[in-house]
Amino acid sequence: MLKTVHRILLLLIAALLLLFSCQKEKEETIEVIKIKPKILNFGFNLNEFNVVHDTLESGDTFGTILDKQNLGNIQVHEIVAKIKDTLNVRSLRVGKPFTFLRTKDKKHKLQYFIYQADRLNYYVVDLRDSIVAYKKTRPVTYKSRTIAGALNGSLSETLQNLKVDPSLATRIAKVYAWSIDFFKLKKGDEFALSFTERFINDTVYDGVDSLKAAFFEYKGKKIYAFPFSTDGSKGKLQYFDEEGKTLKNFFLKAPLKFINITSRYTKSRFHPVQKRWKAHNGTDYAAPTGTPIMTTAAGVIEQAGYTTGNGNFVKVKHDKTYTTQYLHMSKILVKRGQRVTQGQVIGKVGSTGLATGPHVCYRFWKNGVQVDALRLNLPTSTPMEGNYKQAFLKQMIPLKRELDSVAKFIVKK
């Protein structure tokens, strides 16, 4: 009898424990509600609208794209008149993106029209209670970056492999135009760059903003470049080496920005057209037809015309000592007697005259005698003057230290 009572008590206790456990589990069950993340753009939570993204195509106008939308009682001409001081609808361009923000109900009434003029700026037309338009600019942040590497291919290719905007190569070529002949850079030549990059909304990459410092290994020597402004340059930045000497010299290193030397100055060369050995008193730079040809120094156009051998050519007198000539142009862009500045485009690459393909033959005279421009010790710049040297050194030293520090980790391929 006692055993039976004991068993009944155990069963009751077990039942109570089970009931309590189930109740506790029921109390602890929490319903999970998924919250849709906000999609923020143009200053709106896009989750609150029916959103249509599109791009202006040929033939589209402000009127044609809005006519397809539910504008309620509003007429397109009313909108155009009220927003003209902020957004000229005739300025809308093919290929530019635009967005409609509409109500989420079945009517899909248009609330906002957004036109993106570029990556940074956009216009919002508010079509709700009253028609209002305003322009917005996305915030831009600037981030500094320092890299180092060794050339492996062209400069632009090397930069692209380092995840840097390859257009920086053009800017670098301009900075070093008086100091480095980029045709002579070799695979394995070391370089280091410190620059700032732009980011829209802190995340969207928008290219390189400025070059803060650089060095390139050229003919076994590091050529540094640091921007600095002096009164003489009226606030405009110039680039100087680590000793405060400007990189801008009397002559550019070459009449083209890039491409290759195909024939050098020599007293004996087999002429590809005349089929005989003769002197070649210039340097040939191959480039596609139409490539801009620059005068390597300021001066006055002494000759501009055509001969059977030279084709279309231009000759520039720089001073009493130096004269340069540019042959085989497809087009001449200057006239005799015209004054030109260093780096000014004077013609386009071609293959006129005795030429087998598009190139420019660059010739150089010193005191009336043709010489090899690549071997000539050309006039250079003078050191920084005045009280600017100390300010320059204070700015330059930490930048140089950073370049040299990063360059220690260059791995050549």
C-alpha positions as CSV (number, residue, x, y, z in Angstrom):
1,M,0.0,0.0,0.0
2,L,2.8,2.4,0.9
3,K,4.6,1.6,-2.3
4,T,1.5,2.4,-4.3
5,V,1.1,5.8,-2.6
6,H,4.8,6.4,-3.1
7,R,4.5,5.7,-6.9
8,I,1.4,8.0,-7.2
9,L,3.3,10.8,-5.5
10,L,6.3,10.4,-7.8
11,L,4.0,10.5,-10.9
12,L,2.3,13.7,-9.6
13,I,5.6,15.4,-9.0
14,A,6.8,14.4,-12.5
15,A,3.6,15.8,-14.0
16,L,4.0,19.1,-12.1
17,L,7.6,19.5,-13.2
18,L,6.6,18.8,-16.9
19,L,3.8,21.3,-16.7
20,F,6.1,23.9,-15.1
21,S,8.8,23.3,-17.8
22,C,6.3,23.7,-20.7
23,Q,4.9,26.9,-19.1
24,K,8.4,28.3,-18.7
25,E,9.2,27.5,-22.4
26,K,6.0,29.2,-23.4
27,E,6.8,32.3,-21.4
28,E,10.4,32.4,-22.8
29,T,9.2,32.2,-26.5
30,I,9.9,35.5,-28.2
31,E,8.4,36.4,-31.5
32,V,11.2,37.6,-33.9
33,I,10.1,40.5,-36.1
34,K,12.3,41.1,-39.1
35,I,12.9,44.9,-39.6
36,K,13.6,45.9,-43.1
37,P,16.9,47.9,-43.2
38,K,16.6,51.5,-44.3
39,I,17.8,52.4,-47.8
40,L,19.0,56.0,-47.6
41,N,19.8,58.0,-50.7
42,F,19.3,61.7,-51.8
43,G,18.3,62.4,-48.1
44,F,15.3,60.0,-48.3
45,N,14.4,56.6,-46.8
46,L,13.6,54.9,-50.1
47,N,11.6,52.2,-48.3
48,E,8.9,54.7,-47.9
49,F,8.4,55.1,-51.7
50,N,7.8,53.3,-54.9
51,V,11.2,53.9,-56.5
52,V,11.9,54.1,-60.3
53,H,15.5,54.5,-61.4
54,D,16.1,55.4,-65.1
55,T,18.5,57.1,-67.5
56,L,17.9,59.8,-70.0
57,E,17.9,58.5,-73.6
58,S,18.2,60.3,-76.9
59,G,14.9,62.0,-77.6
60,D,13.9,62.3,-73.9
61,T,12.8,65.7,-72.5
62,F,11.7,66.8,-69.1
63,G,8.2,66.8,-70.4
64,T,8.2,63.4,-72.1
65,I,9.5,61.6,-69.0
66,L,7.0,63.3,-66.7
67,D,4.0,62.8,-69.0
68,K,4.2,59.1,-68.2
69,Q,3.8,59.7,-64.5
70,N,0.8,60.4,-62.3
71,L,1.1,64.1,-61.6
72,G,-2.4,64.6,-60.3
73,N,-3.7,68.0,-61.3
74,I,-0.2,69.5,-61.9
75,Q,0.8,70.4,-65.5
76,V,4.3,70.0,-66.7
77,H,4.6,73.6,-67.8
78,E,3.7,74.7,-64.3
79,I,6.6,72.7,-62.9
80,V,9.0,74.1,-65.5
81,A,8.0,77.7,-64.7
82,K,8.4,77.2,-60.9
83,I,11.8,75.5,-60.9
84,K,13.5,77.5,-63.7
85,D,15.6,79.5,-61.3
86,T,17.1,76.3,-59.8
87,L,16.9,73.7,-62.6
88,N,16.9,74.6,-66.3
89,V,15.2,71.6,-67.8
90,R,17.0,72.2,-71.1
91,S,20.3,71.4,-69.3
92,L,19.2,67.7,-68.8
93,R,21.7,65.5,-70.7
94,V,21.5,62.1,-72.4
95,G,23.1,59.4,-70.3
96,K,22.4,61.1,-67.0
97,P,20.5,59.1,-64.3
98,F,17.2,60.2,-62.8
99,T,14.9,58.8,-60.1
100,F,11.1,59.0,-59.4
101,L,9.9,58.7,-55.8
102,R,6.2,57.7,-56.0
103,T,3.5,56.8,-53.4
104,K,3.4,53.1,-52.5
105,D,-0.3,52.8,-53.1
106,K,-1.9,51.7,-56.4
107,K,-2.0,55.3,-57.7
108,H,1.8,55.7,-57.7
109,K,1.5,59.5,-57.6
110,L,4.8,61.2,-58.2
111,Q,6.2,62.8,-55.1
112,Y,9.8,63.7,-56.1
113,F,11.8,63.9,-59.3
114,I,15.6,63.6,-58.8
115,Y,18.1,64.5,-61.5
116,Q,21.8,63.5,-61.1
117,A,23.9,66.1,-62.9
118,D,27.1,64.3,-62.0
119,R,28.5,62.0,-59.3
120,L,28.6,64.9,-56.8
121,N,25.6,67.1,-57.5
122,Y,21.9,66.3,-57.9
123,Y,18.6,68.3,-58.1
124,V,15.4,67.4,-56.2
125,V,12.0,68.6,-57.5
126,D,9.4,68.3,-54.7
127,L,5.9,67.9,-56.2
128,R,3.8,67.4,-53.1
129,D,2.0,70.4,-51.6
130,S,3.8,73.1,-53.6
131,I,6.4,72.7,-56.3
132,V,9.9,73.4,-54.9
133,A,13.3,72.6,-56.4
134,Y,16.7,72.6,-54.7
135,K,20.3,71.5,-55.5
136,K,22.2,69.2,-53.2
137,T,25.9,68.3,-53.1
138,R,27.1,65.0,-51.6
139,P,29.7,65.3,-48.9
140,V,33.3,64.7,-50.1
141,T,36.1,63.4,-47.8
142,Y,39.8,63.3,-48.6
143,K,42.1,60.4,-47.6
144,S,45.8,60.4,-47.8
145,R,47.6,57.4,-49.2
146,T,51.3,56.5,-49.8
147,I,52.4,53.7,-52.0
148,A,55.7,52.4,-53.5
149,G,56.5,49.9,-56.2
150,A,58.6,49.0,-59.2
151,L,57.6,49.6,-62.8
152,N,56.2,46.6,-64.5
153,G,54.9,47.7,-67.8
154,S,53.8,51.3,-68.4
155,L,53.3,53.7,-65.5
156,S,49.5,53.8,-65.9
157,E,49.4,49.9,-66.0
158,T,51.6,49.7,-62.9
159,L,49.4,52.2,-61.0
160,Q,46.3,50.3,-62.0
161,N,47.8,47.1,-60.7
162,L,48.3,48.9,-57.4
163,K,44.6,49.9,-57.3
164,V,45.4,53.6,-58.1
165,D,43.5,55.7,-60.6
166,P,45.7,55.3,-63.8
167,S,45.0,58.9,-64.8
168,L,47.5,59.9,-62.1
169,A,50.2,58.9,-64.6
170,T,49.3,61.9,-66.8
171,R,49.6,64.2,-63.8
172,I,53.0,62.7,-62.8
173,A,54.2,63.0,-66.4
174,K,53.5,66.8,-66.3
175,V,55.3,67.2,-63.0
176,Y,58.4,65.4,-64.2
177,A,58.2,66.7,-67.8
178,W,61.4,68.7,-67.3
179,S,63.3,66.1,-65.3
180,I,62.5,62.6,-66.5
181,D,62.3,61.2,-70.0
182,F,59.5,58.7,-69.4
183,F,60.6,56.9,-72.6
184,K,63.7,55.8,-70.8
185,L,62.1,54.4,-67.7
186,K,62.8,50.7,-67.4
187,K,61.1,47.7,-65.8
188,G,62.1,47.5,-62.2
189,D,62.7,51.2,-61.7
190,E,61.4,52.1,-58.3
191,F,59.0,54.9,-57.3
192,A,57.0,56.1,-54.4
193,L,53.9,58.4,-54.3
194,S,52.0,60.2,-51.6
195,F,48.6,61.6,-52.7
196,T,45.1,62.3,-51.6
197,E,42.0,60.6,-53.0
198,R,38.4,61.9,-53.0
199,F,35.5,59.8,-51.7
200,I,31.8,60.8,-52.1
201,N,29.7,60.0,-49.0
202,D,32.9,58.6,-47.6
203,T,32.6,55.4,-49.6
204,V,32.3,56.1,-53.4
205,Y,35.8,56.5,-54.9
206,D,36.1,59.7,-57.0
207,G,39.7,59.7,-58.1
208,V,43.0,61.4,-57.1
209,D,42.7,64.9,-55.8
210,S,46.3,66.0,-55.4
211,L,49.9,64.7,-55.5
212,K,51.7,65.5,-52.2
213,A,55.1,64.0,-52.9
214,A,56.9,61.6,-55.2
215,F,60.2,60.1,-56.2
216,F,61.2,58.1,-59.3
217,E,64.3,56.2,-59.9
218,Y,65.8,57.5,-63.1
219,K,69.3,56.6,-64.4
220,G,70.2,55.2,-61.0
221,K,69.1,58.3,-59.1
222,K,66.0,59.2,-57.1
223,I,64.3,62.3,-58.5
224,Y,62.0,63.8,-55.8
225,A,59.1,66.1,-56.3
226,F,57.4,68.2,-53.6
227,P,54.7,70.9,-54.3
228,F,55.3,74.3,-52.8
229,S,54.0,77.8,-53.4
230,T,56.1,81.0,-53.5
231,D,55.2,84.6,-54.1
232,G,57.0,84.4,-57.5
233,S,54.4,81.8,-58.6
234,K,51.5,84.0,-57.3
235,G,50.2,81.2,-55.1
236,K,50.3,78.6,-57.8
237,L,52.0,75.3,-56.8
238,Q,55.3,74.4,-58.4
239,Y,57.2,71.2,-57.8
240,F,60.7,71.2,-56.3
241,D,63.3,68.5,-55.5
242,E,64.6,67.9,-52.0
243,E,67.1,70.7,-52.3
244,G,64.5,73.3,-53.2
245,K,65.4,73.4,-56.9
246,T,62.4,73.7,-59.2
247,L,61.7,70.7,-61.5
248,K,60.6,73.1,-64.3
249,N,63.6,73.6,-66.6
250,F,64.2,75.5,-69.8
251,F,63.4,72.5,-72.0
252,L,60.9,69.6,-71.8
253,K,62.5,66.2,-72.1
254,A,60.5,65.2,-75.2
255,P,57.8,66.7,-77.5
256,L,55.3,64.0,-76.7
257,K,53.9,62.8,-73.4
258,F,54.3,59.1,-73.9
259,I,55.1,56.4,-76.5
260,N,58.5,55.1,-77.7
261,I,61.8,56.2,-79.3
262,T,62.2,54.3,-82.5
263,S,65.3,55.9,-83.9
264,R,68.1,57.9,-82.2
265,Y,70.5,60.6,-83.4
266,T,73.3,59.0,-85.3
267,K,75.9,59.8,-88.0
268,S,75.0,56.6,-89.9
269,R,71.5,55.0,-90.3
270,F,69.9,53.0,-93.1
271,H,67.1,55.2,-94.3
272,P,63.9,53.1,-94.5
273,V,62.5,55.1,-97.5
274,Q,65.7,56.2,-99.4
275,K,67.3,52.8,-98.9
276,R,70.7,54.1,-98.2
277,W,73.0,54.9,-95.3
278,K,73.0,58.5,-94.1
279,A,73.2,60.6,-91.0
280,H,70.0,60.9,-88.8
281,N,70.2,64.2,-87.1
282,G,67.2,63.8,-84.9
283,T,65.3,61.5,-82.5
284,D,62.2,59.7,-83.8
285,Y,59.2,59.3,-81.4
286,A,56.5,56.9,-82.7
287,A,52.9,57.8,-81.9
288,P,49.5,57.3,-83.4
289,T,48.4,59.8,-86.1
290,G,46.9,62.9,-84.5
291,T,48.9,62.7,-81.2
292,P,49.6,66.3,-80.0
293,I,53.2,67.5,-80.6
294,M,54.4,70.1,-78.0
295,T,57.2,72.7,-78.3
296,T,59.8,71.8,-75.8
297,A,60.5,75.4,-74.8
298,A,59.0,78.8,-75.3
299,G,60.0,80.7,-78.4
300,V,59.0,82.1,-81.8
301,I,58.0,80.1,-84.8
302,E,60.8,80.6,-87.3
303,Q,59.4,78.3,-90.0
304,A,56.1,76.4,-90.6
305,G,55.6,74.7,-93.9
306,Y,56.3,71.7,-96.1
307,T,59.3,70.1,-97.9
308,T,59.6,66.8,-99.7
309,G,61.8,65.3,-97.0
310,N,60.4,66.9,-93.8
311,G,56.8,66.8,-94.8
312,N,54.8,69.2,-92.7
313,F,57.2,70.7,-90.2
314,V,57.7,73.5,-87.6
315,K,60.9,75.1,-86.5
316,V,61.0,77.1,-83.2
317,K,63.7,79.6,-82.3
318,H,64.0,79.7,-78.5
319,D,66.9,82.2,-78.0
320,K,70.2,83.1,-79.6
321,T,71.6,79.6,-78.7
322,Y,68.8,77.0,-79.1
323,T,66.4,76.1,-81.9
324,T,64.2,73.0,-82.3
325,Q,62.4,71.4,-85.2
326,Y,59.4,68.9,-85.5
327,L,58.9,66.9,-88.7
328,H,56.3,64.7,-90.5
329,M,53.3,66.4,-89.0
330,S,49.8,65.5,-90.2
331,K,48.7,69.0,-89.3
332,I,50.4,72.3,-88.4
333,L,48.7,74.4,-85.7
334,V,50.9,77.5,-85.7
335,K,52.1,80.2,-88.1
336,R,55.4,81.8,-88.8
337,G,56.2,84.6,-86.4
338,Q,53.8,83.3,-83.7
339,R,55.1,83.3,-80.1
340,V,54.6,79.9,-78.3
341,T,54.9,78.8,-74.7
342,Q,56.6,75.7,-73.4
343,G,54.4,72.7,-73.8
344,Q,52.0,74.4,-76.3
345,V,50.6,72.1,-78.9
346,I,52.1,73.2,-82.3
347,G,51.0,70.3,-84.5
348,K,49.8,66.7,-84.7
349,V,51.8,63.5,-85.4
350,G,51.7,62.2,-89.0
351,S,53.7,60.5,-91.7
352,T,54.1,63.2,-94.3
353,G,57.4,63.5,-96.2
354,L,59.9,60.7,-96.2
355,A,58.3,58.6,-93.4
356,T,57.2,55.0,-93.3
357,G,54.7,55.4,-90.4
358,P,53.3,58.0,-88.0
359,H,56.0,59.6,-85.8
360,V,57.7,63.0,-85.0
361,C,61.3,63.5,-85.8
362,Y,62.7,65.9,-83.2
363,R,65.7,67.9,-84.1
364,F,67.8,70.2,-82.0
365,W,70.3,73.0,-82.8
366,K,72.9,74.6,-80.5
367,N,74.7,77.7,-81.9
368,G,73.6,76.7,-85.4
369,V,74.8,73.1,-85.2
370,Q,72.6,70.1,-85.0
371,V,73.2,68.1,-81.8
372,D,71.8,65.1,-80.0
373,A,69.1,66.4,-77.6
374,L,69.2,63.3,-75.5
375,R,72.9,63.8,-74.7
376,L,72.9,67.5,-74.3
377,N,73.3,69.2,-70.9
378,L,70.4,71.6,-71.1
379,P,69.9,74.7,-69.0
380,T,68.6,73.8,-65.5
381,S,66.8,75.7,-62.8
382,T,68.2,77.7,-59.9
383,P,67.7,76.9,-56.1
384,M,64.8,78.4,-54.2
385,E,65.5,82.0,-53.1
386,G,64.4,84.2,-50.3
387,N,62.9,83.1,-47.0
388,Y,60.9,80.3,-48.5
389,K,63.6,77.6,-48.1
390,Q,63.0,77.0,-44.4
391,A,59.2,76.8,-44.8
392,F,59.7,74.4,-47.8
393,L,62.1,72.1,-45.8
394,K,59.7,72.0,-42.8
395,Q,56.9,70.8,-45.2
396,M,59.2,68.5,-47.3
397,I,61.2,66.6,-44.7
398,P,58.3,64.5,-43.2
399,L,56.9,63.8,-46.7
400,K,60.3,62.6,-47.8
401,R,60.7,60.4,-44.7
402,E,57.3,58.8,-45.4
403,L,58.2,58.1,-49.1
404,D,61.6,56.5,-48.1
405,S,60.0,54.5,-45.3
406,V,57.4,52.9,-47.6
407,A,60.0,52.4,-50.4
408,K,61.9,50.0,-48.1
409,F,59.2,47.4,-48.7
410,I,59.3,47.4,-52.5
411,V,59.3,43.9,-54.0
412,K,60.5,43.7,-57.5
413,K,59.0,41.2,-59.9
